[in-house]
Amino acid sequence: MKVEKPENRDSLTEKVIGCAIEVHRILGPGLLESAYQRCLVFELQKQGLHVEVEVPIPIEYKGEMLDCGYRADILVERSLLLELKAAETILPIHQAQVLTNMKISGIHLGLLINFHQTRLIDGLKRFIL
């Protein structure tokens, strides 16, 4: 996977969070993760961002790249990995999932977004490797 360096990672995450807040404002909590994903992709593309969905993340093992079934929910501008949830609470395993996906993909910036919150800001977590 070719990783690009973000020009300004703060403005990119700010734009993505703004799109996520818009989706949450319109839909509210309680839907399936797939509904939030589709609507967020729509909003991100509307902002002119390059978006990839369900991006395979191979694992390098003994010099070989192996597809082990890992996928990034959304990859924005090939530099920001998004992991979406629609869960009552974020568990340590969700955070570990984001960090692991970032590590094996070589992406240094990630957002965990849990849409199952009354206020979306309470369901956001930013990661930097």
N, C-alpha and C positions, 0 to 999 in steps of 0.2 A: 504494500500500500504506500503510495507516494504521499507524503505529508507536506503541506505547505505551511510556511510561517505566516501567522496572521499579521497584517499591517498594524492593527491596533486592537489587541485582544479585548480591551475594556469596552471599546465602542461596539465590537461584534457581540460580546456577551450582553451588553446593554440592549442592543437591537433584538436579540433572540429573546431575552427576558420580556421585553415589551410585547413581542408577538405572543409569547406564552400567556402573559397577563390578559391580552385581548381575547385569546381563545377561552381562557377561564372566565373572564367577565361575561362572555356571551353564553357559554355552555354551563358554567357552574360545575360543582363536584358531582360525582355519582355515575358517570358514564364509563364505558370501557376504555382502556388505554389506547386501543386502536382508533377510536373516534378522535381522541385528543391528538394522536399522532397525525392523522390525515388532515385535521384542521390546522395544526401547527405548521405542517409542510406547506399548506396553502398560503398561510400568512407569511412564512419566510420567503417563499417564492415571489409573493406579491411585493416584498421589499427588495427584490432583485438579487437575493442571495442564492448561491449555488448550493443545492441541497441533495443529499443522497439518503435513501431509506434502506434500512435492513442491510447495511454494508457488511459483507463477510470480513472477519478479522482472523486471518490464518495465524497459526502459532509456528514459530521457528523452532524446530527440534532437530538437533544434530545436523545443522546445516540445511535442512529441508523445510520448506513451507508446507504445513499440513492444515487442511481445512477441518477444524474440530467442531464446527457448528456455532462458533461465537459470532455474534452480529451486533453492530452498533445500531441502535434504534434509528438515530438520525446523525448524519455527519454534515456540518455546515462549513462551507468554504474550505473543505478538506483540512480544517484546523481546529474545529470545536466539536467534540463528541457529546451528544445528548442521550441521556438515559431517561426514559419516561416511565412513570409509575402512576397507577390509580389505586393506591393502597391506603389503608387507614393510617398507617404510620410507616415511616422510613426506618428500616432495620439496618444494623451494621452490615449485613450481607449485601444490601442494596448499594451501600457506599463502597464495599469491597469490589462489587461487580464493576462499578464505574472505574475505579482505580486499576483493576486488572485489565479491563478493555483498553484503557489509556496506555498502560504499560506495553501490552502486546501489539498495539497498533502504532505506537510511536507518536500518538497525539498527546500534546502536553496540556491541553485545556479541556475541561469537561464540566457539564452541568447535569445535575440530577434534579428532575422536575417531577414533583408529586402533585397531580391535579386533584387529588381527593382531599383538599383542604378548603376550609371556608375562605381563607385569604391565601392566595397562591404564594405570596412572599414567604409564608411559613413552610412551604413545601419546596423551597429552592435551596440547593447547596452547590457551591462552586468548588472545583478542584483544579489545582495547578501542579504539574509534576516538574 
